Amino acid sequence: MSKNQEVTKATKTVWSGEKEFLSHGATQVPTVFSVGYGYEDLDHWLDVALGKEKGHIYGRMSNPTVQSFEEKVKALEDAEKCVSFSTGMAAISNTLYTFLQPGDRIVTIKDTYGGTNKIFLEFLPKLHVDVELCDTTDHEALEREVEKGCKFLYLETPTNPTLKVVDLVRMIKKAKEVGALVVVDNTFATPINQNPLQLGADLVIHSATKYLGGHADALGGVVCGSEELVNQVFHYREINGATLQPMSAYLLLRGMKTLDLRVQKQNENALKVATYLEQHPEVSNVYYPGLVSNEGHDIAKKQMRGFGGMLSFTLTGGVDAVKEFLPKLTYAHRAANLGAVETTVGPPRTTSHVENTPEERKAMGISEGLIRYSAGIEDADDLIADLEQAFSYITVKA
Ligand SMILES: *Cc1c(COP(=O)(O)O)cnc(C)c1O
């Protein structure tokens, strides 16, 4: 390999962030469960405690396994720094609470993840933070609201569960004009398909529970960005305590080694399934940015390297057809998670947006008969054959 060659994401998923943490010649990062770290030299202890020297003091602040995981995510997002959390929601809430004060204003979209939307509608107003929720694909409205001035522009793209696409370059440009910080939840895209920091965003968030871990066996969250900003978020977390557990960090780290492989396959599978569903008579709408017919396709093509593993669709027979159809799928968990190696399906009203009222869901354009589909790494032909046989059980007609 030539010295100047940029290391690809596939290689980074396997190698990045680990070397410094290997010990005893082990080729895998050890899971360190110790809560405390002992020191013989009190001056050295003090220097580590003050952050003047590298090292660990207490598990709430830092841990070697957790740090190795953060280093790998940092490499994949090409960030200066990354800090991890116990869950994706902890990453989101801690980031918001680090920077927002009473009287501040935040501009965002209606289609954020259900829990995030709850923070905007329920918790931030209690702190007298003014939240402006815009129609997700109405870029003119977003620009108008940003122009009025705001501390944060908070975005998610593609969105959950209707896979709407926000033009990041356009919105980031507008935010910079008024000095607003841009935060992007990059969970659905993954760093394999999209890097908002490279497009000018200030902070990128992931629910590591989803694609980064990829095996639905560990919760976690991350925030990536400049050292200056991430250090502030880290300080909030070390005091408030939403720390990632070492065992979870180990599972996430191991899962991430196959991130590139998994996401490439999930990109392919989702496109094949979406293309199949689009021509099916039982299906009324398919939402997938990889489809040429999709409203957000052209923007997605500009800012994404792949269109991701998530799609959603509605049945012509509505909720009753969904109830007949979903239980007949063999190769799909009917569950609330997403981004795992297994295909997972569920209606948003029982999964991502269960915290919202039917009225709130309606306002977000989430019909009660919508099905969210997280393509796994199975063979696409098997997934399509499975959908085909399940469709045959639908008796409800439109
Ligand atoms: C799941 C999810 C979250 C929340 O993450 P948790 O790990 O469940 O707390 C946030 N944003 C998006 C887009 C998600 O899919």
PDBQT file of the ligand as one rigid body, heavy atoms in Angstrom, charges set to zero:
ROOT
HETATM    1  C1  LIG A 401     -33.099   3.854  17.916  1.00  0.00    +0.000 C 
HETATM    2  C2  LIG A 401     -32.814   5.243  17.514  1.00  0.00    +0.000 A 
HETATM    3  C3  LIG A 401     -32.475   6.207  18.464  1.00  0.00    +0.000 A 
HETATM    4  C4  LIG A 401     -32.429   5.905  19.947  1.00  0.00    +0.000 C 
HETATM    5  O1  LIG A 401     -31.422   4.995  20.254  1.00  0.00    +0.000 OA
HETATM    6  P1  LIG A 401     -31.476   4.019  21.541  1.00  0.00    +0.000 P 
HETATM    7  O2  LIG A 401     -30.168   3.316  21.466  1.00  0.00    +0.000 OA
HETATM    8  O3  LIG A 401     -32.652   3.130  21.372  1.00  0.00    +0.000 OA
HETATM    9  O4  LIG A 401     -31.604   4.888  22.734  1.00  0.00    +0.000 OA
HETATM   10  C5  LIG A 401     -32.204   7.488  18.005  1.00  0.00    +0.000 A 
HETATM   11  N1  LIG A 401     -32.268   7.809  16.702  1.00  0.00    +0.000 NA
HETATM   12  C6  LIG A 401     -32.593   6.905  15.758  1.00  0.00    +0.000 A 
HETATM   13  C7  LIG A 401     -32.657   7.324  14.327  1.00  0.00    +0.000 C 
HETATM   14  C8  LIG A 401     -32.878   5.589  16.127  1.00  0.00    +0.000 A 
HETATM   15  O5  LIG A 401     -33.216   4.701  15.196  1.00  0.00    +0.000 OA
ENDROOT
TORSDOF 0
